[in-house]
């Protein structure tokens, strides 16, 4: 009997944890953020002439939507391994605050800026130099 009650409590906690993670993903616009990251990658490939797409944004949106079920499972596991239910509730509380909303709105801009920095010729030259130093050709 005690084991059954413990199992029910664990299930209830897991359900509550999953609910908080889903709320986090919704508050952080995970699907839109993923789509934007993909759009940037696809646009780079199109600009470089590596691939041709009829609609970069639509492709990114559809790919992000296709990934979301697996992404949710993955994120649930990652959050579960690193945070408690209490942590997730506090995080979501922050995300709904004015400062949290400011962070959420700024994230795509920061991501875009970071991506552009990674395309800087000076940085690319330095990275290439480091990689060539460690590259094993045998």
C-alpha positions in Angstrom: 0.0 0.0 0.0 2.8 2.4 1.0 4.6 1.6 -2.3 1.4 2.4 -4.3 1.0 5.7 -2.5 4.7 6.6 -3.2 4.3 5.6 -6.9 1.2 7.9 -7.1 3.1 10.8 -5.5 6.0 10.3 -7.9 3.6 10.3 -10.9 1.9 13.4 -9.7 5.3 15.2 -9.2 6.4 14.0 -12.7 3.1 15.3 -14.2 3.6 18.7 -12.4 7.2 18.9 -13.5 6.1 18.1 -17.1 3.5 20.9 -16.9 6.1 23.4 -15.7 8.5 22.4 -18.5 5.8 22.8 -21.1 5.0 26.2 -19.6 8.7 27.1 -19.9 8.8 26.1 -23.5 5.7 28.1 -24.2 6.9 31.2 -22.3 10.3 31.1 -24.1 8.7 30.7 -27.5 10.9 27.5 -28.0 9.3 26.7 -31.4 9.7 30.2 -32.8 13.3 30.4 -31.4 14.2 27.1 -33.0 12.6 28.2 -36.3 14.6 31.4 -36.2 17.9 29.6 -35.6 17.1 27.2 -38.5 16.1 30.1 -40.8 19.5 31.7 -40.1 21.3 28.5 -41.0 19.2 27.8 -44.1 19.7 31.4 -45.3 23.4 31.1 -45.0 23.4 27.9 -47.1 21.1 29.6 -49.7 23.4 32.7 -49.7 26.4 30.5 -50.2 24.7 28.7 -53.1 24.9 25.4 -51.2 21.2 24.7 -51.4 18.1 26.3 -53.1 14.9 26.7 -51.2 11.7 28.2 -52.5 10.8 29.7 -49.1 13.5 29.8 -46.3 11.1 30.9 -43.6 8.4 28.4 -44.4 11.1 25.6 -44.5 12.4 26.7 -41.2 8.9 26.9 -39.6 7.9 23.4 -40.9 11.2 21.9 -39.8 10.9 23.4 -36.3 7.3 22.2 -36.0 8.4 18.7 -37.1 11.1 18.7 -34.4 9.0 20.0 -31.5 7.6 16.7 -30.2 11.1 15.2 -29.9 12.5 18.5 -28.7 9.9 18.6 -25.9 10.8 15.1 -24.8 14.5 16.0 -24.9 14.0 19.3 -23.0 11.9 17.6 -20.4 14.7 15.1 -19.7 17.4 17.8 -19.6 15.4 20.0 -17.2 14.5 16.9 -15.1 18.1 16.0 -14.7 19.2 19.5 -13.7 16.3 21.2 -11.9 13.7 20.5 -9.3 10.0 21.2 -9.6 10.5 24.2 -7.3 13.3 25.5 -9.6 11.0 25.3 -12.6 8.2 27.1 -10.9 10.6 29.9 -9.9 12.1 30.1 -13.4 8.6 30.4 -14.9 7.8 33.0 -12.3 10.8 34.9 -13.5 9.9 34.4 -17.2 6.5 36.0 -16.6 8.0 39.0 -14.8 8.8 42.2 -16.8 12.5 41.4 -16.7 11.9 37.8 -17.8 9.8 39.1 -20.7 12.6 41.5 -21.6 15.1 38.6 -21.7 12.7 36.5 -23.8 12.2 39.4 -26.3 16.0 40.1 -26.5 17.0 36.5 -27.0 16.5 36.4 -30.8 18.4 39.6 -31.3 21.3 38.2 -29.1 21.2 35.0 -31.0 21.4 36.8 -34.4 24.2 39.0 -33.2 26.1 35.9 -32.0 25.6 34.1 -35.3 26.9 37.1 -37.2 30.0 37.3 -34.9 30.7 33.7 -35.8 30.8 34.7 -39.5 33.3 37.5 -38.9 36.3 36.9 -41.2 38.9 37.6 -38.5 37.2 35.1 -36.2 36.9 32.5 -39.0 40.6 32.9 -39.8 41.5 32.3 -36.1 39.2 29.3 -35.9 40.6 27.8 -39.1 44.2 28.3 -37.7 43.3 26.5 -34.5 41.5 23.7 -36.3 44.4 23.2 -38.8 46.8 23.0 -35.8 44.8 20.1 -34.3 43.6 18.4 -37.5 44.8 14.8 -38.0 45.1 13.9 -41.6 46.1 10.2 -41.3 
